[in-house]
Amino acid sequence: MKSLRELFRIGLGPSSSHTMGPQAAANQYLERHPEAEAFDVTLYGSLAATGKGHLTDVAILSVLEPKARVSIHWQPSVFLPFHPNGMKFATVQPDGTLADEWTVYSIGGGALSEGKEEEREADDSTSLYPLNTMKEIMTWCQHTGHTFWEYVEQCEGKEIWDYLREIWRVMQEAVERGINHEGILPGPLGLQRKAPTYYTKAKGYKANLQSSGLVYAYALAVSEENASGGLIATAPTCGSCGVLPAVLYHLGHNHNFSEERILHALATAGLIGNLVKHNASISGADVGCQGEVGVASAMASAAACQLFGGSVSQIEYAAEMGLEHHLGMTCDPVCGLVQIPCIERNAFAAARALDANFYASLSDGQHRVSFDRVVRVMKQTGKDLPSLYKETAEGGLAKLDED
């Protein structure tokens, strides 16, 4: 597995795979051809199907257009073999022919891949984590007496804490901007921001209801900031970026956990997300929303369980439930925007993460279905889902007529 720096990324919303990834690809291609007078870009599959709603063209043009002419072609019905989010860059020669064509894939969480076997071998050779399954890591924990965040520190070095501290700062600021930011989200849906209202109303309830209301408000706040193109941290993606910050912000402020303990929980959450990214996928276009919101809920479940003193087995159980009970969730954004149903899903997944923590905490940590098995099932379920339910806006909620 790669560093958590590859999982937790700071950037502008609304989509890590449709906005951050293509923008990064455009930057890389521009570095190869700073002298080019014209560029030709083709977007394929899910990247093309919902690219306009996700501002894919805006992200690419923001990089290339200041330097040269740009043509963008949309091919939503063409799916390249490696991943649904394919794109091809080329320079346009004076005679109109294309040169130095580069095919690259946005594979989720802002990461890019050329889909080559040698690339995968290179990734394996530079891996920071020698143990790449939950079973292996839990065995290490049992033999050494350490826990998940200590495994992260051993693999990444103590300097990872400075990076996670910056991630936590961005998460907190996104919550605080979001609960004070009123108005309409950009796009044709005319969707009103809800976080400020939820936050204000939640403050008026008694403690037990106030807790749930505040978690909703915090998750809505970050997700709405993302939907408006604000600065967020992927956790593990932009579309699911509200779940983990909501849970950590709520617990940090209402239970007075120290920053150090929050960072340790963030490291554990990152390890959970990394395991799924390495062994399955965190791309909605690849496996549906179970790979985004489902994984985010697993990450938040594990983080919460650790904060409340859960054992290694209980933390694994919490993560397993967080993912298991999102199995089969489709990715069907209305109008291709990261708004409906994405924003509400973040709020409910945050609340479900706290439920998973509580359920696991009441147990002894023993259970029949392992986290590793759920990851395998999630991957296969994603492969079995028809493409119209995987970020193409062709099925599910994205195709329902208005009442």
Phi, psi and omega per residue, in radians:
M1 nan 2.602 3.121
K2 -1.454 3.097 3.138
S3 -1.139 2.696 3.027
L4 -1.104 -0.299 3.064
R5 -1.117 -0.402 3.103
E6 -1.472 -0.285 -3.141
L7 -1.668 -0.908 3.094
F8 -1.539 1.868 3.137
R9 -2.113 2.502 3.093
I10 -1.732 2.257 -3.135
G11 -3.009 -3.094 -3.131
L12 -1.605 2.449 3.079
G13 -1.265 -3.115 0.264
P14 -1.735 -0.137 -3.041
S15 -2.471 2.284 3.107
S16 -1.232 -0.674 -3.109
S17 -1.460 -0.539 -3.053
H18 -1.754 -0.304 -3.114
T19 -2.046 -1.028 -3.092
M20 -1.145 -0.776 -3.128
G21 -1.090 -0.936 3.105
P22 -1.053 -0.622 3.099
Q23 -1.135 -0.725 3.087
A24 -1.114 -0.698 3.115
A25 -1.113 -0.732 3.108
A26 -1.067 -0.719 3.106
N27 -1.088 -0.756 -3.140
Q28 -1.118 -0.718 -3.114
Y29 -1.225 -0.636 3.107
L30 -1.123 -0.634 3.095
E31 -1.093 -0.544 3.105
R32 -1.285 -0.569 -3.014
H33 -2.327 1.099 -3.128
P34 -1.171 -0.309 -3.083
E35 -1.623 -0.074 -3.046
A36 -1.092 2.516 3.121
E37 -1.688 -0.305 3.126
A38 -2.712 2.524 3.106
F39 -2.129 2.602 3.075
D40 -2.166 2.167 -3.074
V41 -2.196 2.288 3.078
T42 -2.080 2.276 3.112
L43 -1.904 2.385 -3.036
Y44 -2.092 2.781 2.964
G45 0.971 -2.361 -3.106
S46 -1.093 -0.539 3.135
L47 -1.104 -0.627 3.106
A48 -1.422 -0.658 -3.028
A49 -1.072 -0.702 -3.111
T50 -2.110 0.297 -3.076
G51 -1.103 -0.682 -3.108
K52 -1.172 -0.701 3.088
G53 -1.162 -0.505 3.136
H54 -1.603 0.038 3.104
L55 1.176 0.535 3.118
T56 -1.061 -0.796 -3.139
D57 -1.112 -0.672 3.121
V58 -1.096 -0.730 -3.126
A59 -1.118 -0.746 -3.130
I60 -1.225 -0.779 -3.122
L61 -1.125 -0.560 -3.138
S62 -1.088 -0.436 3.137
V63 -1.594 -0.863 -2.975
L64 -1.521 -0.630 -2.999
E65 -1.109 -0.579 3.080
P66 -1.140 -0.293 -3.063
K67 -1.815 -0.495 -3.026
A68 -2.861 3.028 3.041
R69 -1.247 2.561 -3.089
V70 -2.362 2.305 2.990
S71 -2.027 2.266 3.111
I72 -2.039 2.263 3.133
H73 -2.010 2.457 -3.077
W74 -1.941 2.155 3.141
Q75 -2.227 1.236 -3.057
P76 -1.179 -0.367 -3.108
S77 -1.635 -0.020 3.140
V78 -1.830 2.033 3.141
F79 -1.924 2.038 3.103
L80 -1.271 2.706 -2.940
P81 -1.166 -0.537 -2.987
F82 -1.374 -0.716 -3.056
H83 -2.795 2.593 -3.121
P84 -1.131 -0.362 -3.104
N85 -1.733 1.213 3.139
G86 -1.688 2.660 3.062
M87 -2.632 2.628 -3.141
K88 -2.255 2.238 3.100
F89 -1.896 2.550 3.067
A90 -2.687 2.715 2.993
T91 -1.640 2.627 3.126
V92 -1.825 2.086 -3.130
Q93 -1.352 2.848 -3.141
P94 -0.962 -0.513 -3.141
D95 -1.543 0.093 3.087
G96 1.596 -0.103 3.127
T97 -1.374 2.738 3.141
L98 -1.686 2.514 -3.125
A99 -2.367 2.741 3.094
D100 0.841 0.974 3.113
E101 -1.181 2.348 -3.097
W102 -2.268 2.002 3.087
T103 -1.720 2.264 -3.087
V104 -2.520 2.741 -3.056
Y105 -2.167 2.416 3.030
S106 -1.666 1.836 -2.873
I107 -1.729 0.159 3.086
G108 1.986 2.502 3.104
G109 1.199 0.291 -3.116
G110 1.502 0.001 -3.108
A111 -1.451 2.653 3.124
L112 -2.097 2.675 3.064
S113 -2.604 2.510 3.029
E114 -1.588 -0.040 3.066
G115 1.244 0.450 -3.087
K116 -1.806 2.558 -3.125
E117 -1.092 -0.705 -3.133
E118 -1.147 -0.488 3.083
E119 -1.168 -0.752 3.114
R120 -1.125 -0.674 3.107
E121 -1.143 -0.669 3.099
A122 -1.142 -0.677 3.106
D123 -1.083 -0.739 3.137
D124 -1.098 -0.646 -3.088
S125 -1.272 -0.394 -3.134
T126 -1.828 0.205 -3.110
S127 -1.110 2.411 3.103
L128 -1.543 -0.361 -3.021
Y129 -1.914 1.981 -3.139
P130 -1.299 -0.396 3.120
L131 -1.849 2.212 -2.959
N132 -2.190 0.248 3.016
T133 -2.306 2.745 3.120
M134 -1.100 -0.685 -3.139
K135 -1.033 -0.784 3.136
E136 -1.104 -0.747 -3.095
I137 -1.205 -0.704 3.117
M138 -1.135 -0.654 3.073
T139 -1.078 -0.746 3.086
W140 -1.066 -0.766 3.133
C141 -1.070 -0.747 -3.125
Q142 -1.161 -0.614 -3.118
H143 -1.364 -0.537 -3.065
T144 -1.753 -0.325 -3.065
G145 1.448 0.037 3.136
H146 -1.553 3.005 3.109
T147 -2.083 -3.031 -2.981
F148 -1.089 -0.782 -3.086
W149 -1.148 -0.496 3.099
E150 -1.258 -0.531 3.035
Y151 -1.148 -0.715 3.082
V152 -1.043 -0.810 -3.124
E153 -1.107 -0.700 3.138
Q154 -1.098 -0.687 -3.083
C155 -1.410 -0.641 -3.015
E156 -1.662 -0.403 -3.031
G157 1.557 2.814 -3.081
K158 -1.127 -0.331 -3.136
E159 -1.194 -0.221 3.112
I160 -1.122 -0.435 -3.088
W161 -1.200 -0.596 3.074
D162 -1.131 -0.685 3.128
Y163 -1.172 -0.793 -3.140
L164 -1.162 -0.527 3.066
R165 -1.115 -0.654 3.095
E166 -1.222 -0.684 3.076
I167 -1.063 -0.773 -3.136
W168 -1.122 -0.654 3.096
R169 -1.083 -0.803 3.140
V170 -1.105 -0.707 3.114
M171 -1.070 -0.813 -3.128
Q172 -1.112 -0.751 -3.128
E173 -1.133 -0.603 3.095
A174 -1.154 -0.704 3.068
V175 -1.053 -0.869 -3.030
E176 -1.209 -0.599 3.032
R177 -1.165 -0.761 -3.029
G178 -1.145 -0.661 -3.114
I179 -1.339 -0.103 3.092
N180 -2.025 0.056 -3.031
H181 -1.817 1.873 -3.142
E182 -1.717 2.928 3.073
G183 2.105 -2.890 -3.077
I184 -1.800 2.415 3.062
L185 -1.287 2.588 -3.139
P186 -1.150 2.629 3.123
G187 2.048 2.968 -3.030
P188 -1.290 -0.192 -3.093
L189 -1.324 -0.376 -3.110
G190 1.052 0.669 -3.042
L191 -1.359 2.204 -3.138
Q192 -1.362 2.387 3.014
R193 -1.102 2.432 -3.090
K194 -1.962 -0.358 -3.007
A195 -0.974 -0.814 -3.132
P196 -1.034 -0.713 -3.134
T197 -1.186 -0.789 3.124
Y198 -1.062 -0.717 -3.133
Y199 -1.102 -0.813 -3.113
T200 -1.135 -0.778 -3.138
K201 -1.162 -0.701 -3.123
A202 -1.060 -0.607 -3.127
K203 -1.100 -0.370 -3.106
G204 -1.535 -0.126 -3.127
Y205 -1.562 2.866 3.033
K206 -1.222 2.951 -2.900
A207 -0.938 -0.788 -3.034
N208 -1.175 -0.734 3.104
L209 -1.341 -0.577 3.124
Q210 -1.056 -0.677 -3.130
S211 -1.032 -0.853 3.137
S212 -1.125 -0.733 -3.127
G213 -1.103 -0.687 3.133
L214 -1.187 -0.675 3.094
V215 -1.072 -0.758 3.054
Y216 -0.982 -0.850 -3.067
A217 -1.068 -0.734 -3.111
Y218 -1.170 -0.709 3.125
A219 -1.177 -0.750 3.083
L220 -1.048 -0.717 -3.092
A221 -1.015 -0.870 -3.111
V222 -1.202 -0.746 -3.116
S223 -1.132 -0.634 3.105
E224 -1.251 -0.608 3.029
E225 -1.084 -0.734 3.108
N226 -1.094 -0.804 -3.100
A227 -1.085 -0.432 -3.140
S228 -1.641 0.129 3.114
G229 1.435 0.386 -3.132
G230 -1.389 3.029 -3.120
L231 -1.404 2.162 -3.129
I232 -2.457 3.046 3.019
A233 -2.006 2.278 3.104
T234 -1.139 2.411 -3.106
A235 -2.713 1.190 0.042
P236 -1.594 -0.141 -3.122
T237 -2.239 3.091 3.032
C238 -1.220 -0.755 -3.091
G239 -1.100 -0.356 3.136
S240 -2.049 0.397 -2.982
C241 -1.308 -0.139 -3.092
G242 -1.565 -0.279 -2.977
V243 -1.232 -1.034 -3.076
L244 -1.122 -0.801 3.095
P245 -1.029 -0.672 -3.133
A246 -1.069 -0.805 -3.112
V247 -1.170 -0.817 -3.117
L248 -1.174 -0.706 3.141
Y249 -1.125 -0.757 3.141
H250 -1.101 -0.843 -3.106
L251 -1.210 -0.664 3.133
G252 -1.106 -0.673 -3.087
H253 -1.520 -0.469 -3.068
N254 -1.753 -0.236 3.123
H255 -2.156 0.112 3.040
N256 0.965 0.675 3.032
F257 -1.237 2.455 3.136
S258 -1.195 2.800 3.095
E259 -1.056 -0.640 -3.134
E260 -1.052 -0.758 3.140
R261 -1.216 -0.611 3.070
I262 -1.100 -0.739 3.135
L263 -1.154 -0.659 3.071
H264 -1.092 -0.724 3.104
A265 -1.147 -0.649 3.105
L266 -1.112 -0.671 3.099
A267 -1.122 -0.755 3.103
T268 -1.101 -0.753 3.090
A269 -1.032 -0.748 3.125
G270 -1.097 -0.673 3.111
L271 -1.094 -0.716 3.109
I272 -1.081 -0.836 3.123
G273 -1.095 -0.657 3.134
N274 -1.131 -0.681 3.119
L275 -1.077 -0.732 3.134
V276 -1.214 -0.754 -3.139
K277 -1.053 -0.691 -3.100
H278 -1.295 -0.693 -3.008
N279 -1.734 -0.184 3.135
A280 -2.537 -1.907 -3.114
S281 -2.877 2.636 3.020
I282 -2.058 0.335 -3.109
S283 -1.726 2.135 3.093
G284 -1.089 -0.558 3.115
A285 -1.240 -0.332 -3.095
D286 -1.689 -0.812 -3.040
V287 -2.242 0.137 -3.108
G288 1.504 -3.122 -3.056
C289 -1.227 -0.255 3.034
Q290 -1.021 -0.525 3.129
G291 -1.405 -0.209 3.102
E292 -1.891 -1.290 -3.124
V293 -1.153 -0.665 3.115
G294 -1.087 -0.766 3.120
V295 -1.200 -0.684 3.100
A296 -1.054 -0.700 3.116
S297 -1.145 -0.691 3.085
A298 -1.093 -0.744 3.117
M299 -1.068 -0.806 -3.123
A300 -1.202 -0.631 3.105
S301 -1.058 -0.812 3.139
A302 -1.127 -0.743 -3.135
A303 -1.074 -0.794 3.137
A304 -1.112 -0.745 -3.123
C305 -1.100 -0.695 3.102
Q306 -1.138 -0.737 -3.138
L307 -1.045 -0.613 -3.122
F308 -1.581 0.283 3.006
G309 1.499 0.358 -3.134
G310 -1.141 2.609 3.063
S311 -1.297 2.989 3.090
V312 -0.993 -0.750 -3.132
S313 -1.160 -0.698 3.132
Q314 -1.184 -0.670 3.106
I315 -1.108 -0.763 3.100
E316 -1.092 -0.682 3.135
Y317 -1.126 -0.770 3.117
A318 -1.052 -0.784 3.124
A319 -1.108 -0.723 -3.140
E320 -1.049 -0.775 3.135
M321 -1.182 -0.680 3.131
G322 -1.006 -0.638 3.121
L323 -1.513 -0.745 -3.068
E324 -0.981 -0.707 -3.037
H325 -1.538 0.267 2.914
H326 -2.089 0.121 -3.128
L327 -1.004 2.353 3.098
G328 1.518 -0.018 -3.125
M329 -1.144 2.196 -3.097
T330 -1.436 2.825 3.041
C331 -1.943 1.750 -3.004
D332 -2.384 1.136 -3.066
P333 -1.236 2.295 3.120
V334 -1.211 2.236 -3.110
C335 1.088 0.254 -3.121
G336 1.254 0.207 -3.136
L337 -1.629 2.619 3.109
V338 -1.522 1.073 -3.040
Q339 -2.309 -1.122 3.128
I340 -1.988 2.129 0.059
P341 -1.661 0.204 -2.922
C342 -1.028 -0.772 -3.036
I343 -1.147 -0.843 3.133
E344 -1.108 -0.616 3.132
R345 -1.058 -0.636 3.083
N346 -1.076 -0.739 -3.127
A347 -1.132 -0.799 -3.128
F348 -1.213 -0.610 3.122
A349 -1.183 -0.587 3.088
A350 -1.144 -0.772 3.109
A351 -1.133 -0.685 3.126
R352 -1.145 -0.576 3.099
A353 -1.101 -0.708 3.101
L354 -1.172 -0.619 3.074
D355 -1.147 -0.733 3.130
A356 -1.091 -0.700 3.091
N357 -1.060 -0.819 -3.094
F358 -1.121 -0.752 3.134
Y359 -1.065 -0.794 -3.132
A360 -1.168 -0.627 -3.114
S361 -1.165 -0.512 3.108
L362 -1.334 -0.306 -3.100
S363 -1.588 3.095 3.022
D364 -1.649 0.095 3.117
G365 1.576 -0.126 -3.133
Q366 -1.529 2.373 3.133
H367 -2.802 2.913 -2.973
R368 -1.502 -0.631 -3.043
V369 -1.746 2.061 -3.083
S370 -1.425 2.781 3.067
F371 -1.032 -0.762 -3.140
D372 -1.026 -0.696 -3.132
R373 -1.165 -0.710 3.128
V374 -1.118 -0.642 3.092
V375 -1.093 -0.759 3.115
R376 -1.109 -0.734 3.135
V377 -1.147 -0.715 3.116
M378 -1.053 -0.742 3.120
K379 -1.090 -0.812 -3.128
Q380 -1.175 -0.702 3.102
T381 -1.042 -0.725 3.115
G382 -1.099 -0.697 3.113
K383 -1.168 -0.555 -3.110
D384 -1.377 -0.368 -3.140
L385 -1.144 2.339 3.033
P386 -1.073 2.653 -3.065
S387 -1.076 -0.465 -3.116
L388 -1.160 -0.245 3.086
Y389 -1.792 0.255 -3.097
K390 -2.250 1.298 2.982
E391 1.061 0.625 3.054
T392 -1.917 -0.132 -3.108
A393 1.048 0.485 -3.116
E394 -1.829 -0.192 -3.096
G395 -2.573 -3.128 3.109
G396 1.127 -2.521 -3.113
L397 -1.056 -0.508 -3.096
A398 -1.127 -0.347 -3.106
K399 -1.915 0.018 -3.125
L400 -1.243 2.380 3.053
D401 -1.268 2.658 3.105
E402 -1.204 2.530 3.108
D403 -1.247 nan nan
